[in-house]
């Protein structure tokens, strides 16, 4: 696929991840993720509490509950429960991955990460680069 067509796909999947983020009950920040392989969405996720828990992510206006899952972790664990494989896939996420999610991304065989907004700490991105994973940042409106 040529570079311009790839950029258009990346932009559209990121826009879809942003829409998917609206499913989150989190108040402080809504994050969405899509896992794409062979131009098919194989998994999705948004930040929130584990299945069966209350749909409230914050203790107070400045503190997120410690057991809230990030969008990337939700997408990766969701594909793990399916018959799909994340090996060689691309993760589209609205915020750059944190260190914990970066470790999951590496271990799950994801080859590319495309994101729009920078997370406050960049150590996850640095770890992904160290692991040889392609990182693409595209700002979307």
Rosetta constraint file for C-alpha pairs under 8 A:
AtomPair CA 1 CA 5 HARMONIC 6.51 0.50
AtomPair CA 1 CA 6 HARMONIC 6.32 0.50
AtomPair CA 2 CA 6 HARMONIC 6.21 0.50
AtomPair CA 3 CA 7 HARMONIC 6.11 0.50
AtomPair CA 4 CA 8 HARMONIC 6.32 0.50
AtomPair CA 5 CA 9 HARMONIC 6.32 0.50
AtomPair CA 6 CA 10 HARMONIC 6.05 0.50
AtomPair CA 7 CA 11 HARMONIC 6.05 0.50
AtomPair CA 8 CA 12 HARMONIC 6.20 0.50
AtomPair CA 9 CA 13 HARMONIC 6.11 0.50
AtomPair CA 10 CA 14 HARMONIC 6.10 0.50
AtomPair CA 10 CA 92 HARMONIC 7.72 0.50
AtomPair CA 10 CA 114 HARMONIC 7.11 0.50
AtomPair CA 11 CA 15 HARMONIC 6.19 0.50
AtomPair CA 11 CA 138 HARMONIC 7.11 0.50
AtomPair CA 11 CA 140 HARMONIC 7.49 0.50
AtomPair CA 12 CA 16 HARMONIC 6.22 0.50
AtomPair CA 13 CA 17 HARMONIC 6.16 0.50
AtomPair CA 13 CA 34 HARMONIC 7.34 0.50
AtomPair CA 13 CA 92 HARMONIC 6.57 0.50
AtomPair CA 14 CA 18 HARMONIC 6.24 0.50
AtomPair CA 14 CA 92 HARMONIC 5.71 0.50
AtomPair CA 14 CA 93 HARMONIC 6.61 0.50
AtomPair CA 14 CA 94 HARMONIC 6.68 0.50
AtomPair CA 14 CA 114 HARMONIC 7.55 0.50
AtomPair CA 14 CA 115 HARMONIC 7.03 0.50
AtomPair CA 14 CA 116 HARMONIC 7.32 0.50
AtomPair CA 14 CA 140 HARMONIC 7.86 0.50
AtomPair CA 15 CA 19 HARMONIC 6.41 0.50
AtomPair CA 15 CA 140 HARMONIC 7.33 0.50
AtomPair CA 16 CA 20 HARMONIC 6.14 0.50
AtomPair CA 16 CA 34 HARMONIC 7.94 0.50
AtomPair CA 17 CA 21 HARMONIC 6.15 0.50
AtomPair CA 17 CA 31 HARMONIC 7.93 0.50
AtomPair CA 17 CA 32 HARMONIC 4.82 0.50
AtomPair CA 17 CA 33 HARMONIC 5.15 0.50
AtomPair CA 17 CA 34 HARMONIC 5.85 0.50
AtomPair CA 17 CA 92 HARMONIC 6.68 0.50
AtomPair CA 17 CA 93 HARMONIC 6.21 0.50
AtomPair CA 17 CA 94 HARMONIC 6.39 0.50
AtomPair CA 18 CA 22 HARMONIC 7.06 0.50
AtomPair CA 18 CA 31 HARMONIC 7.10 0.50
AtomPair CA 18 CA 32 HARMONIC 5.66 0.50
AtomPair CA 18 CA 33 HARMONIC 7.88 0.50
AtomPair CA 18 CA 93 HARMONIC 7.89 0.50
AtomPair CA 18 CA 94 HARMONIC 5.98 0.50
AtomPair CA 19 CA 23 HARMONIC 7.95 0.50
AtomPair CA 19 CA 32 HARMONIC 7.46 0.50
AtomPair CA 20 CA 32 HARMONIC 5.35 0.50
AtomPair CA 20 CA 33 HARMONIC 7.36 0.50
AtomPair CA 20 CA 45 HARMONIC 7.62 0.50
AtomPair CA 20 CA 46 HARMONIC 6.87 0.50
AtomPair CA 21 CA 30 HARMONIC 5.35 0.50
AtomPair CA 21 CA 31 HARMONIC 4.75 0.50
AtomPair CA 21 CA 32 HARMONIC 3.84 0.50
AtomPair CA 21 CA 33 HARMONIC 7.40 0.50
AtomPair CA 21 CA 45 HARMONIC 7.90 0.50
AtomPair CA 21 CA 46 HARMONIC 5.41 0.50
AtomPair CA 21 CA 47 HARMONIC 7.55 0.50
AtomPair CA 21 CA 94 HARMONIC 7.91 0.50
AtomPair CA 22 CA 30 HARMONIC 6.48 0.50
AtomPair CA 22 CA 31 HARMONIC 7.83 0.50
AtomPair CA 22 CA 32 HARMONIC 7.64 0.50
AtomPair CA 23 CA 46 HARMONIC 6.90 0.50
AtomPair CA 24 CA 30 HARMONIC 5.73 0.50
AtomPair CA 24 CA 31 HARMONIC 7.28 0.50
AtomPair CA 24 CA 46 HARMONIC 5.82 0.50
AtomPair CA 24 CA 47 HARMONIC 5.83 0.50
AtomPair CA 24 CA 48 HARMONIC 5.99 0.50
AtomPair CA 25 CA 30 HARMONIC 7.61 0.50
AtomPair CA 25 CA 47 HARMONIC 7.98 0.50
AtomPair CA 25 CA 48 HARMONIC 6.49 0.50
AtomPair CA 25 CA 55 HARMONIC 6.00 0.50
AtomPair CA 25 CA 56 HARMONIC 6.18 0.50
AtomPair CA 25 CA 57 HARMONIC 6.67 0.50
AtomPair CA 26 CA 30 HARMONIC 5.87 0.50
AtomPair CA 26 CA 47 HARMONIC 7.11 0.50
AtomPair CA 26 CA 48 HARMONIC 6.40 0.50
AtomPair CA 26 CA 56 HARMONIC 6.57 0.50
AtomPair CA 26 CA 57 HARMONIC 5.01 0.50
AtomPair CA 26 CA 58 HARMONIC 6.94 0.50
AtomPair CA 27 CA 57 HARMONIC 7.31 0.50
AtomPair CA 27 CA 58 HARMONIC 7.32 0.50
AtomPair CA 27 CA 61 HARMONIC 7.94 0.50
AtomPair CA 28 CA 58 HARMONIC 7.85 0.50
AtomPair CA 28 CA 61 HARMONIC 7.27 0.50
AtomPair CA 28 CA 62 HARMONIC 7.50 0.50
AtomPair CA 30 CA 46 HARMONIC 7.36 0.50
AtomPair CA 30 CA 47 HARMONIC 6.58 0.50
AtomPair CA 31 CA 46 HARMONIC 5.52 0.50
AtomPair CA 31 CA 47 HARMONIC 5.70 0.50
AtomPair CA 31 CA 70 HARMONIC 7.55 0.50
AtomPair CA 31 CA 71 HARMONIC 5.90 0.50
AtomPair CA 31 CA 93 HARMONIC 7.18 0.50
AtomPair CA 31 CA 94 HARMONIC 5.65 0.50
AtomPair CA 31 CA 95 HARMONIC 6.51 0.50
AtomPair CA 32 CA 44 HARMONIC 7.66 0.50
AtomPair CA 32 CA 45 HARMONIC 5.86 0.50
AtomPair CA 32 CA 46 HARMONIC 4.35 0.50
AtomPair CA 32 CA 47 HARMONIC 6.85 0.50
AtomPair CA 32 CA 71 HARMONIC 5.43 0.50
AtomPair CA 32 CA 72 HARMONIC 7.75 0.50
AtomPair CA 32 CA 93 HARMONIC 5.71 0.50
AtomPair CA 32 CA 94 HARMONIC 5.69 0.50
AtomPair CA 33 CA 44 HARMONIC 5.55 0.50
AtomPair CA 33 CA 45 HARMONIC 5.08 0.50
AtomPair CA 33 CA 46 HARMONIC 6.05 0.50
AtomPair CA 33 CA 71 HARMONIC 5.46 0.50
AtomPair CA 33 CA 72 HARMONIC 5.77 0.50
AtomPair CA 33 CA 75 HARMONIC 6.54 0.50
AtomPair CA 33 CA 91 HARMONIC 6.86 0.50
AtomPair CA 33 CA 92 HARMONIC 5.41 0.50
AtomPair CA 33 CA 93 HARMONIC 4.26 0.50
AtomPair CA 33 CA 94 HARMONIC 6.65 0.50
AtomPair CA 34 CA 41 HARMONIC 6.62 0.50
AtomPair CA 34 CA 42 HARMONIC 7.74 0.50
AtomPair CA 34 CA 43 HARMONIC 5.89 0.50
AtomPair CA 34 CA 44 HARMONIC 4.41 0.50
AtomPair CA 34 CA 45 HARMONIC 6.51 0.50
AtomPair CA 34 CA 75 HARMONIC 6.78 0.50
AtomPair CA 34 CA 91 HARMONIC 5.83 0.50
AtomPair CA 34 CA 92 HARMONIC 5.10 0.50
AtomPair CA 34 CA 93 HARMONIC 6.55 0.50
AtomPair CA 35 CA 41 HARMONIC 5.73 0.50
AtomPair CA 35 CA 42 HARMONIC 5.64 0.50
AtomPair CA 35 CA 43 HARMONIC 5.00 0.50
AtomPair CA 35 CA 44 HARMONIC 6.02 0.50
AtomPair CA 35 CA 75 HARMONIC 6.75 0.50
AtomPair CA 35 CA 76 HARMONIC 7.85 0.50
AtomPair CA 35 CA 86 HARMONIC 7.51 0.50
AtomPair CA 35 CA 89 HARMONIC 6.67 0.50
AtomPair CA 35 CA 90 HARMONIC 5.82 0.50
AtomPair CA 35 CA 91 HARMONIC 4.63 0.50
AtomPair CA 35 CA 92 HARMONIC 6.32 0.50
AtomPair CA 36 CA 40 HARMONIC 5.34 0.50
AtomPair CA 36 CA 41 HARMONIC 4.38 0.50
AtomPair CA 36 CA 42 HARMONIC 5.62 0.50
AtomPair CA 36 CA 43 HARMONIC 7.22 0.50
AtomPair CA 36 CA 89 HARMONIC 5.62 0.50
AtomPair CA 36 CA 90 HARMONIC 5.23 0.50
AtomPair CA 36 CA 91 HARMONIC 6.38 0.50
AtomPair CA 36 CA 92 HARMONIC 7.71 0.50
AtomPair CA 37 CA 41 HARMONIC 6.49 0.50
AtomPair CA 37 CA 42 HARMONIC 6.61 0.50
AtomPair CA 37 CA 86 HARMONIC 7.39 0.50
AtomPair CA 37 CA 88 HARMONIC 7.12 0.50
AtomPair CA 37 CA 89 HARMONIC 4.60 0.50
AtomPair CA 37 CA 90 HARMONIC 6.39 0.50
AtomPair CA 38 CA 89 HARMONIC 7.65 0.50
AtomPair CA 42 CA 79 HARMONIC 6.91 0.50
AtomPair CA 42 CA 84 HARMONIC 6.78 0.50
AtomPair CA 42 CA 86 HARMONIC 7.96 0.50
AtomPair CA 43 CA 75 HARMONIC 5.46 0.50
AtomPair CA 43 CA 76 HARMONIC 7.39 0.50
AtomPair CA 43 CA 78 HARMONIC 6.49 0.50
AtomPair CA 43 CA 79 HARMONIC 5.57 0.50
AtomPair CA 44 CA 71 HARMONIC 7.95 0.50
AtomPair CA 44 CA 74 HARMONIC 7.35 0.50
AtomPair CA 44 CA 75 HARMONIC 4.67 0.50
AtomPair CA 44 CA 78 HARMONIC 7.50 0.50
AtomPair CA 45 CA 71 HARMONIC 4.77 0.50
AtomPair CA 45 CA 72 HARMONIC 6.40 0.50
AtomPair CA 45 CA 73 HARMONIC 7.59 0.50
AtomPair CA 45 CA 74 HARMONIC 4.89 0.50
AtomPair CA 45 CA 75 HARMONIC 4.32 0.50
AtomPair CA 45 CA 78 HARMONIC 7.80 0.50
AtomPair CA 46 CA 70 HARMONIC 6.66 0.50
AtomPair CA 46 CA 71 HARMONIC 3.88 0.50
AtomPair CA 46 CA 72 HARMONIC 7.33 0.50
AtomPair CA 46 CA 74 HARMONIC 6.56 0.50
AtomPair CA 46 CA 75 HARMONIC 7.54 0.50
AtomPair CA 47 CA 68 HARMONIC 6.91 0.50
AtomPair CA 47 CA 69 HARMONIC 5.49 0.50
AtomPair CA 47 CA 70 HARMONIC 4.42 0.50
AtomPair CA 47 CA 71 HARMONIC 4.29 0.50
AtomPair CA 47 CA 72 HARMONIC 7.95 0.50
AtomPair CA 47 CA 74 HARMONIC 7.22 0.50
AtomPair CA 48 CA 55 HARMONIC 7.14 0.50
AtomPair CA 48 CA 56 HARMONIC 7.73 0.50
AtomPair CA 48 CA 57 HARMONIC 6.12 0.50
AtomPair CA 48 CA 68 HARMONIC 5.21 0.50
AtomPair CA 48 CA 69 HARMONIC 5.43 0.50
AtomPair CA 48 CA 70 HARMONIC 6.79 0.50
AtomPair CA 48 CA 71 HARMONIC 7.59 0.50
AtomPair CA 49 CA 53 HARMONIC 6.05 0.50
AtomPair CA 49 CA 54 HARMONIC 6.99 0.50
AtomPair CA 49 CA 55 HARMONIC 6.36 0.50
AtomPair CA 49 CA 56 HARMONIC 7.23 0.50
AtomPair CA 49 CA 57 HARMONIC 6.33 0.50
AtomPair CA 49 CA 67 HARMONIC 6.55 0.50
AtomPair CA 49 CA 68 HARMONIC 4.52 0.50
AtomPair CA 49 CA 69 HARMONIC 5.89 0.50
AtomPair CA 50 CA 67 HARMONIC 7.53 0.50
AtomPair CA 50 CA 68 HARMONIC 6.86 0.50
AtomPair CA 50 CA 69 HARMONIC 6.76 0.50
AtomPair CA 57 CA 64 HARMONIC 5.81 0.50
AtomPair CA 57 CA 65 HARMONIC 5.74 0.50
AtomPair CA 57 CA 68 HARMONIC 6.28 0.50
AtomPair CA 58 CA 62 HARMONIC 7.48 0.50
AtomPair CA 58 CA 63 HARMONIC 5.63 0.50
AtomPair CA 58 CA 64 HARMONIC 4.27 0.50
AtomPair CA 58 CA 65 HARMONIC 5.30 0.50
AtomPair CA 59 CA 63 HARMONIC 5.57 0.50
AtomPair CA 59 CA 64 HARMONIC 5.95 0.50
AtomPair CA 59 CA 65 HARMONIC 5.76 0.50
AtomPair CA 60 CA 64 HARMONIC 7.46 0.50
AtomPair CA 64 CA 68 HARMONIC 7.19 0.50
AtomPair CA 69 CA 73 HARMONIC 6.28 0.50
AtomPair CA 69 CA 74 HARMONIC 6.46 0.50
AtomPair CA 70 CA 74 HARMONIC 6.34 0.50
AtomPair CA 70 CA 101 HARMONIC 7.52 0.50
AtomPair CA 71 CA 75 HARMONIC 6.25 0.50
AtomPair CA 71 CA 93 HARMONIC 7.60 0.50
AtomPair CA 72 CA 76 HARMONIC 6.12 0.50
AtomPair CA 72 CA 91 HARMONIC 7.87 0.50
AtomPair CA 72 CA 93 HARMONIC 7.12 0.50
AtomPair CA 72 CA 97 HARMONIC 7.49 0.50
AtomPair CA 72 CA 101 HARMONIC 6.32 0.50
AtomPair CA 72 CA 105 HARMONIC 7.94 0.50
AtomPair CA 73 CA 77 HARMONIC 5.99 0.50
AtomPair CA 73 CA 101 HARMONIC 6.14 0.50
AtomPair CA 73 CA 104 HARMONIC 7.12 0.50
AtomPair CA 74 CA 78 HARMONIC 5.92 0.50
AtomPair CA 75 CA 79 HARMONIC 6.31 0.50
AtomPair CA 76 CA 80 HARMONIC 6.29 0.50
AtomPair CA 76 CA 86 HARMONIC 7.62 0.50
AtomPair CA 76 CA 104 HARMONIC 7.58 0.50
AtomPair CA 76 CA 105 HARMONIC 7.68 0.50
AtomPair CA 76 CA 108 HARMONIC 7.39 0.50
AtomPair CA 77 CA 81 HARMONIC 6.55 0.50
AtomPair CA 78 CA 82 HARMONIC 6.76 0.50
AtomPair CA 79 CA 83 HARMONIC 7.45 0.50
AtomPair CA 79 CA 84 HARMONIC 6.09 0.50
AtomPair CA 79 CA 85 HARMONIC 6.84 0.50
AtomPair CA 79 CA 86 HARMONIC 7.02 0.50
AtomPair CA 80 CA 84 HARMONIC 7.36 0.50
AtomPair CA 80 CA 85 HARMONIC 7.29 0.50
AtomPair CA 86 CA 108 HARMONIC 6.11 0.50
AtomPair CA 86 CA 109 HARMONIC 6.12 0.50
AtomPair CA 86 CA 110 HARMONIC 5.97 0.50
AtomPair CA 87 CA 108 HARMONIC 6.38 0.50
AtomPair CA 87 CA 109 HARMONIC 4.32 0.50
AtomPair CA 87 CA 110 HARMONIC 5.55 0.50
AtomPair CA 87 CA 111 HARMONIC 7.52 0.50
AtomPair CA 88 CA 109 HARMONIC 5.88 0.50
AtomPair CA 88 CA 110 HARMONIC 5.18 0.50
AtomPair CA 88 CA 111 HARMONIC 5.12 0.50
AtomPair CA 88 CA 112 HARMONIC 7.93 0.50
AtomPair CA 89 CA 109 HARMONIC 7.39 0.50
AtomPair CA 89 CA 110 HARMONIC 4.93 0.50
AtomPair CA 89 CA 111 HARMONIC 5.81 0.50
AtomPair CA 89 CA 112 HARMONIC 6.81 0.50
AtomPair CA 90 CA 110 HARMONIC 5.91 0.50
AtomPair CA 90 CA 111 HARMONIC 6.01 0.50
AtomPair CA 90 CA 112 HARMONIC 4.62 0.50
AtomPair CA 90 CA 113 HARMONIC 5.73 0.50
AtomPair CA 90 CA 114 HARMONIC 7.35 0.50
AtomPair CA 91 CA 110 HARMONIC 6.94 0.50
AtomPair CA 91 CA 112 HARMONIC 6.25 0.50
AtomPair CA 91 CA 113 HARMONIC 4.81 0.50
AtomPair CA 91 CA 114 HARMONIC 6.19 0.50
AtomPair CA 92 CA 113 HARMONIC 6.00 0.50
AtomPair CA 92 CA 114 HARMONIC 4.83 0.50
AtomPair CA 92 CA 115 HARMONIC 5.81 0.50
AtomPair CA 93 CA 97 HARMONIC 7.88 0.50
AtomPair CA 93 CA 113 HARMONIC 7.54 0.50
AtomPair CA 93 CA 114 HARMONIC 6.37 0.50
AtomPair CA 93 CA 115 HARMONIC 4.88 0.50
AtomPair CA 93 CA 116 HARMONIC 7.13 0.50
AtomPair CA 94 CA 115 HARMONIC 5.26 0.50
AtomPair CA 94 CA 116 HARMONIC 5.16 0.50
AtomPair CA 94 CA 117 HARMONIC 5.94 0.50
AtomPair CA 95 CA 115 HARMONIC 5.73 0.50
AtomPair CA 95 CA 116 HARMONIC 5.86 0.50
AtomPair CA 95 CA 117 HARMONIC 4.55 0.50
AtomPair CA 95 CA 118 HARMONIC 5.58 0.50
AtomPair CA 95 CA 119 HARMONIC 5.67 0.50
AtomPair CA 96 CA 115 HARMONIC 5.66 0.50
AtomPair CA 96 CA 116 HARMONIC 7.16 0.50
AtomPair CA 96 CA 117 HARMONIC 6.19 0.50
AtomPair CA 96 CA 118 HARMONIC 5.15 0.50
AtomPair CA 96 CA 119 HARMONIC 5.19 0.50
AtomPair CA 96 CA 122 HARMONIC 7.64 0.50
AtomPair CA 96 CA 124 HARMONIC 7.60 0.50
AtomPair CA 96 CA 125 HARMONIC 6.88 0.50
AtomPair CA 97 CA 101 HARMONIC 5.69 0.50
AtomPair CA 97 CA 102 HARMONIC 5.85 0.50
AtomPair CA 97 CA 119 HARMONIC 6.98 0.50
AtomPair CA 97 CA 122 HARMONIC 7.99 0.50
AtomPair CA 97 CA 124 HARMONIC 5.48 0.50
AtomPair CA 97 CA 125 HARMONIC 6.47 0.50
AtomPair CA 98 CA 102 HARMONIC 6.05 0.50
AtomPair CA 98 CA 119 HARMONIC 7.17 0.50
AtomPair CA 98 CA 121 HARMONIC 6.99 0.50
AtomPair CA 98 CA 122 HARMONIC 7.05 0.50
AtomPair CA 98 CA 123 HARMONIC 6.70 0.50
AtomPair CA 98 CA 124 HARMONIC 4.46 0.50
AtomPair CA 98 CA 125 HARMONIC 7.34 0.50
AtomPair CA 99 CA 103 HARMONIC 6.40 0.50
AtomPair CA 99 CA 123 HARMONIC 5.81 0.50
AtomPair CA 99 CA 124 HARMONIC 3.90 0.50
AtomPair CA 99 CA 125 HARMONIC 7.67 0.50
AtomPair CA 99 CA 127 HARMONIC 7.26 0.50
AtomPair CA 100 CA 104 HARMONIC 6.69 0.50
AtomPair CA 100 CA 124 HARMONIC 7.31 0.50
AtomPair CA 101 CA 105 HARMONIC 6.14 0.50
AtomPair CA 101 CA 124 HARMONIC 7.29 0.50
AtomPair CA 102 CA 106 HARMONIC 6.21 0.50
AtomPair CA 102 CA 124 HARMONIC 5.17 0.50
AtomPair CA 102 CA 125 HARMONIC 7.18 0.50
AtomPair CA 102 CA 127 HARMONIC 6.75 0.50
AtomPair CA 102 CA 128 HARMONIC 6.09 0.50
AtomPair CA 103 CA 107 HARMONIC 6.24 0.50
AtomPair CA 103 CA 124 HARMONIC 7.97 0.50
AtomPair CA 103 CA 127 HARMONIC 7.92 0.50
AtomPair CA 104 CA 108 HARMONIC 6.02 0.50
AtomPair CA 105 CA 109 HARMONIC 6.61 0.50
AtomPair CA 105 CA 110 HARMONIC 5.71 0.50
AtomPair CA 106 CA 110 HARMONIC 6.32 0.50
AtomPair CA 106 CA 128 HARMONIC 7.00 0.50
AtomPair CA 106 CA 131 HARMONIC 7.07 0.50
AtomPair CA 106 CA 133 HARMONIC 7.79 0.50
AtomPair CA 110 CA 133 HARMONIC 7.59 0.50
AtomPair CA 111 CA 133 HARMONIC 5.21 0.50
AtomPair CA 111 CA 134 HARMONIC 6.33 0.50
AtomPair CA 112 CA 133 HARMONIC 5.57 0.50
AtomPair CA 112 CA 134 HARMONIC 4.60 0.50
AtomPair CA 112 CA 135 HARMONIC 5.98 0.50
AtomPair CA 112 CA 136 HARMONIC 7.72 0.50
AtomPair CA 113 CA 133 HARMONIC 7.28 0.50
AtomPair CA 113 CA 134 HARMONIC 6.25 0.50
AtomPair CA 113 CA 135 HARMONIC 5.06 0.50
AtomPair CA 113 CA 136 HARMONIC 6.28 0.50
AtomPair CA 114 CA 135 HARMONIC 6.02 0.50
AtomPair CA 114 CA 136 HARMONIC 4.68 0.50
AtomPair CA 114 CA 137 HARMONIC 5.73 0.50
AtomPair CA 114 CA 138 HARMONIC 7.20 0.50
AtomPair CA 115 CA 136 HARMONIC 6.46 0.50
AtomPair CA 115 CA 137 HARMONIC 5.03 0.50
AtomPair CA 115 CA 138 HARMONIC 6.22 0.50
AtomPair CA 115 CA 139 HARMONIC 7.95 0.50
AtomPair CA 116 CA 137 HARMONIC 5.43 0.50
AtomPair CA 116 CA 138 HARMONIC 4.95 0.50
AtomPair CA 116 CA 139 HARMONIC 4.80 0.50
AtomPair CA 116 CA 140 HARMONIC 6.37 0.50
AtomPair CA 117 CA 137 HARMONIC 7.75 0.50
AtomPair CA 117 CA 139 HARMONIC 6.86 0.50
AtomPair CA 118 CA 122 HARMONIC 7.54 0.50
AtomPair CA 122 CA 126 HARMONIC 6.49 0.50
AtomPair CA 123 CA 127 HARMONIC 6.24 0.50
AtomPair CA 124 CA 128 HARMONIC 6.30 0.50
AtomPair CA 125 CA 129 HARMONIC 6.24 0.50
AtomPair CA 125 CA 135 HARMONIC 7.66 0.50
AtomPair CA 126 CA 130 HARMONIC 6.22 0.50
AtomPair CA 127 CA 131 HARMONIC 6.29 0.50
AtomPair CA 128 CA 132 HARMONIC 6.47 0.50
AtomPair CA 128 CA 133 HARMONIC 5.41 0.50
AtomPair CA 128 CA 134 HARMONIC 7.80 0.50
AtomPair CA 128 CA 135 HARMONIC 7.66 0.50
AtomPair CA 129 CA 133 HARMONIC 5.49 0.50
AtomPair CA 129 CA 134 HARMONIC 6.86 0.50
AtomPair CA 129 CA 135 HARMONIC 7.03 0.50
